[in-house]
Amino acid sequence: MASLINCPHCSARPADEFTIKGAVLKRPKADANAEAWMDYVYLRNNPRGRHREYWHHTSGCRRWIIVERDTATHEIFGTFDAALGAPAEVIL
């Protein structure tokens, strides 16, 4: 059985309806130097553990969501509407 992801718009749906698009990272300010942008775009650590990622519900409502999950165990801790953002108190 496929893993289920709780879409904030469609309720629990199979994970194969979604496409992972990338980690939720703090963007540099618009006037940041080229090195800061290079690090943000190309040079990222890929640690194991709990992270937030952008997912697209490609075979459902076609909305963007934020999924907070453990990359080692694939345990999902929460999902949020990306347009609203995720609560700050649980940002890792």
C-alpha atoms as one frame of an Amber mdcrd trajectory, in Angstrom:
protein
   0.000   0.000   0.000   1.280   3.454  -0.867   2.099   6.026   1.783  -0.585
   8.601   2.432  -0.046  12.347   2.550  -2.663  14.551   4.148  -3.352  17.263
   1.563  -4.801  20.314   3.352  -7.300  20.627   0.470  -8.149  17.009  -0.458
  -7.526  15.051   2.780  -5.405  11.864   2.839  -4.177  10.913  -0.638  -1.620
   8.368  -1.956   1.942   9.745  -2.102   2.225   8.884  -5.800  -0.243  11.711
  -6.546   2.435  14.204  -5.420   5.758  15.395  -6.794   8.538  16.513  -4.446
   9.909  19.837  -5.618  12.590  20.742  -3.047  13.511  21.822   0.438  11.985
  24.844   2.121  14.971  27.132   2.621  15.309  30.725   3.715  16.056  32.819
   0.621  18.824  35.406   0.686  17.715  39.029   0.513  17.370  40.449  -2.999
  20.511  42.553  -2.565  22.627  39.640  -1.245  25.991  39.057  -2.868  26.599
  36.452  -5.579  28.208  34.034  -3.106  25.056  33.938  -0.950  22.912  33.222
  -4.020  25.372  30.569  -5.257  25.163  28.804  -1.897  21.356  29.016  -1.858
  20.867  27.694  -5.394  23.677  25.151  -5.772  25.553  24.353  -2.575  23.282
  22.739  -0.028  23.868  20.203   2.677  21.676  17.131   2.492  21.509  15.988
   6.113  19.325  13.143   7.299  16.432  13.953   9.553  13.448  16.217   9.891
  12.978  18.776   7.099  10.337  20.761   5.272   9.842  20.288   1.559   7.638
  21.741  -1.150   5.367  19.142  -2.734   2.977  19.636  -5.642  -0.327  17.723
  -5.722   0.079  16.996  -9.432  -2.652  14.343  -9.708  -5.121  16.042  -7.400
  -5.954  19.650  -6.620  -2.680  20.859  -8.244  -1.936  23.007  -5.189   1.446
  23.425  -3.517   1.872  22.129   0.018   4.683  22.018   2.553   5.380  18.569
   3.981   7.403  18.263   7.167   8.971  14.801   7.230  11.977  12.791   8.317
  14.120  12.011   5.275  15.536   8.869   6.904  12.303   7.244   8.099   9.814
   9.044   5.794   7.618   9.759   8.832   5.378  12.754   8.121   4.915  15.224
  10.987   2.598  17.691   9.262   1.375  19.230   6.030   0.564  22.860   5.358
  -0.866  24.958   2.533   2.222  26.509   0.911   0.300  29.698   0.070  -0.212
  30.266   3.800   3.212  28.990   4.845   3.980  26.738   7.743   3.719  27.850
  11.372   6.943  29.486  12.484   7.032  27.717  15.830   7.806  24.377  14.196
  10.380  25.571  11.640  13.532  23.565  12.123
